Amino acid sequence: MNTDKQLEESLAYIRQFTAQQPRIGLILGSGLGDFADTLENAERIPTAEIPHYPRSTVPGHKGYLVFGEVDGIPVLAVQGRVHIYEGHPPEKVAYNVRLMHLLGIRDLIVTNAAGGVNPLFTPGDLMIIVDHINFLFRNPLRGPVVSPEPRFPDMYDNYHQPYIDMLETIGLDLGIPLRKGVLFVSTGPSYETAAEVQMIRRLGGDAVSMSTVPEVLVARARGIQVAGISCITNLATGISATPLSHDEVTEIANQVKDKFQKIVREAIRRINTIRETS
């Protein structure tokens, strides 16, 4: 069965449980999924029950599509993404974005937990993603073209510059310091070696993660505008003085969830205003 047919069946299943029409999509990274629990008028669909939808297996990724509202603005939150390191092919990792597009979403906020490579970063920082370096060496756009995606999509403005500027302004207005940087993404699930961290820094990476890029590639191929936020949950190997663990990632993400949620809620409001006035 081709991807278009799979998406049709997934969408038909979802429409049995909700008639909500989300305007903005959210993909919530490790330890950041609690934001979905703050949505008003929420309707939750377990992703394991959606036909053709990949199953999430990582602690901190609950596995729900949560339809709801932020101050009356309809949104869809992915509470539990999937990753290539779980054994999913890249086109399945980005399946959620193709579904979002069919649901009418044209703006996407992607979030993740990331290791700090920039020596100026500290655990608990929030970083506005300005671009990425793809070391997954796999691309969800390979294979037969999935309509309406072009064969050779341009990757200019991956992270929409007006939304980068908007996030900077939100940080200033709320008194929450925000970093800016380039996200380096590799497959995992092992953390990077100290030598690899040095390489990442020399290549221009400020933070390193195991997610996000497949979703952003499909979003841009479909004309969805993207804003990105990384939660710096640990310092990378060779910078950190202690061994890394997923428990540390989720612990730090939980510590900063209040300021993270304030930033995201305000971003939703301002993106909605931009769309309504454009």
Number of C-alpha atoms within 10 A of each C-alpha: 5 8 17 13 11 15 19 14 15 18 17 13 15 20 12 8 11 14 10 17 15 20 22 24 27 27 24 25 27 27 29 25 27 19 19 25 13 14 22 16 14 20 17 20 17 15 24 13 15 18 16 16 19 21 22 21 14 15 12 21 20 20 23 23 24 22 24 25 23 16 12 11 16 22 26 27 27 27 28 25 30 27 25 21 16 15 10 15 16 21 20 22 25 27 22 23 26 23 17 24 19 12 18 14 22 19 25 28 22 23 26 26 27 30 31 30 27 20 12 8 18 16 18 22 21 27 27 24 24 19 20 21 16 18 13 18 8 16 17 18 20 12 9 9 13 17 12 9 16 12 14 10 14 11 12 9 13 23 23 20 14 15 21 19 11 17 24 19 14 20 18 12 10 12 10 16 14 17 19 18 18 21 32 27 23 22 18 15 12 10 20 19 12 14 10 14 24 17 12 22 17 10 12 16 22 26 31 29 22 24 29 27 28 24 25 26 20 24 25 21 21 19 15 23 22 25 26 25 28 29 29 28 28 28 23 27 21 16 16 15 9 11 11 17 10 15 12 15 22 19 14 20 28 18 13 19 18 12 17 22 16 15 20 19 16 18 19 24 15 16 20 17 11 12 11 8 6 6
